[in-house]
């Protein structure tokens, strides 16, 4: 989930800072997370030939940048890029995408490394197109998540104003507002909880439980919510 939390360009530092962030977010023990990330990176480093399949959305494009930045010149690589989500595709559609794969060249690797280094430094890179046609729109979407009130939270407030009630309904509505949906449900629920902490929404009755993974999934996603006066003001300011 590289669209959330701190980033670091060097692989070893990245493993440390990502493990700390993920552990603090309830996703596991820091040492275990570091081990899993080390195993992942070692698998990539040991591969002589790599074939990458990635979607167009922000989640995938950031992961693609990180992976390409870690590939070495002696590694042979190919890339399949889709302008739709891969999970729902059947065998025929996947086979058609397989035929579009392209070999990774030096220019593509250099672009990825330069862009990833800039993102890790907190900069906003100007992404060239080249062999990464989905990168520019993904980075624009990433910039919108760095706004004082991130786009996702604005969309969640708008969905609540439009009739969605529970966190699960808000998640579905938020997905429909995206040009390329990228956000998992658990991170969306975290944002819902943060909106409540900031006084922009509140449970319609009772208290809002802790969101997963720390809290009970069913209890959280079924809690009816309502906008506060501050939440309505935030929507009005956004319009």
C-alpha positions, 0 to 999 in steps of 0.5 A: 500500500505504497500510497500510504505511509513513508517511502524510502528509495533504498531497499533496506531502508524501505523495508525498515520504514514500511515495516514500522508503518505497517506494524503501527497500522495493525498489520503485524509484528515489525520483525516479521514484516521485515522478514517478509519484505526481505524475502520478497526483495530477495526473490526479485534480486535472485531472478534472472528473468522477470515478467511483470503484470501490472494494472493502471491504478495508483496502487499498482503503478507505485509498486511497479515503480518500486520494483523497476527501481530495484531491477539491475541491468543484468536482469532480463525483464518484460512488462505487461500493462493493462488499462483495466483490473486484472482480477476479473479477467478470464483466460482469453483476455489474459492471453490477449494481454500476454501478447502485448508484453514488452521488453524493459529497456534502459530508458524505462528503468531510468524513468522509473528510478528517477520518478521513484526517487523523487516520490520518496523524497517528497517531490512531485515528479513530471512523469514521461510517458514512454513505456509507462503510459499509466504513470502520469494519471496515477501520479496525479491521483497520488498528488490528490491524496496529499492534499490537506483534505485528501480526495478520498476523504472528500469523496467519502463525505460527498457519498455520505451526503448523497445517501450512503450510510454505513462504512461499507456503503461509503467504500462502494460509493468511493470506488465508483468515483474513481477513474481507476479504483485502487483503494482497499476496503480496510484503508478506506475504513481507516479514513472513515474513522479519521473523519469521525476523529476530525469531527466531520462525521459521526455515528448516527447512534451510539459510538463508532467501533475501531476499524479493522484490522484492530477492530471487528470488521462486521461491527464497524462496516455496519455502523450507520453514520451521519454528517456533522455541521463541520462535515457539511461545511467541508463539502460546501468549501470543496464545491 
